[in-house]
Amino acid sequence: MASRTKRSKARAVVAPAKKSKLSFFGDAFAELKKVHWPTRQEAVRLSLMVLVICVVVGAILGVVDLGFSALIKGLFLGG
């Protein structure tokens, strides 16, 4: 039986046309127009949510730190 070989056609890779370096700012401005910006109410609500979560996580980490400090003092420093 004859073995079959696949012949792939070589395609020329075409590089995209070079843009000017200043076109970046125009493209960025165009993308910013497409963004869905939150309303003032949404921004305030989400900011308060972040603040509350930060306070809660900070309190939890403070309590854990206090517990570890007491544990280390009790074990290594003789209380």
C-alpha positions as CSV (number, residue, x, y, z in Angstrom):
1,M,0.0,0.0,0.0
2,A,1.2,3.4,-0.8
3,S,1.5,5.9,2.0
4,R,-0.4,9.1,1.6
5,T,1.2,12.4,2.4
6,K,-0.7,15.5,3.1
7,R,0.6,18.6,1.4
8,S,-0.2,21.8,3.2
9,K,-0.3,24.9,1.2
10,A,2.0,27.5,2.6
11,R,0.2,30.8,3.2
12,A,2.0,34.1,3.4
13,V,1.6,35.7,6.7
14,V,0.5,39.3,6.3
15,A,1.4,41.7,9.0
16,P,-1.3,44.3,9.9
17,A,-0.7,47.8,8.8
18,K,1.3,49.9,11.2
19,K,-0.6,52.5,13.2
20,S,0.7,55.7,14.4
21,K,1.7,55.8,18.0
22,L,-0.8,58.5,18.8
23,S,-3.7,56.4,17.5
24,F,-3.6,54.6,20.8
25,F,-5.2,57.6,22.5
26,G,-8.0,57.8,19.9
27,D,-8.6,54.1,20.3
28,A,-8.7,54.3,24.1
29,F,-11.1,57.2,24.0
30,A,-13.4,55.3,21.6
31,E,-13.3,52.3,24.0
32,L,-14.2,54.5,27.0
33,K,-17.3,55.6,25.1
34,K,-18.5,52.0,25.0
35,V,-18.1,51.4,28.8
36,H,-21.2,51.0,30.9
37,W,-20.6,53.5,33.7
38,P,-22.4,53.0,37.0
39,T,-25.0,55.4,38.2
40,R,-24.2,57.5,41.3
41,Q,-26.5,55.3,43.4
42,E,-24.7,52.2,42.2
43,A,-21.2,53.7,42.8
44,V,-22.2,54.8,46.4
45,R,-23.8,51.4,47.2
46,L,-20.8,49.4,45.9
47,S,-18.3,51.7,47.7
48,L,-20.1,51.2,51.0
49,M,-20.1,47.5,50.4
50,V,-16.3,47.5,49.9
51,L,-15.9,49.6,53.0
52,V,-18.0,47.3,55.1
53,I,-16.2,44.2,53.8
54,C,-12.8,45.8,54.6
55,V,-13.9,46.7,58.1
56,V,-15.2,43.1,58.7
57,V,-12.1,41.4,57.3
58,G,-9.9,43.8,59.3
59,A,-11.7,43.0,62.5
60,I,-11.5,39.2,61.8
61,L,-7.7,39.5,61.1
62,G,-7.3,41.6,64.3
63,V,-9.0,39.0,66.4
64,V,-6.9,36.2,64.8
65,D,-3.7,38.2,65.4
66,L,-4.7,38.8,69.0
67,G,-5.3,35.1,69.5
68,F,-1.9,34.2,67.9
69,S,-0.2,36.8,70.1
70,A,-1.7,35.4,73.2
71,L,-0.7,31.8,72.1
72,I,2.9,32.8,71.4
73,K,3.2,34.6,74.7
74,G,1.8,31.6,76.5
75,L,3.9,29.0,74.8
76,F,7.3,30.7,74.4
77,L,7.4,33.6,76.9
78,G,5.8,31.7,79.8
79,G,2.8,33.9,80.0
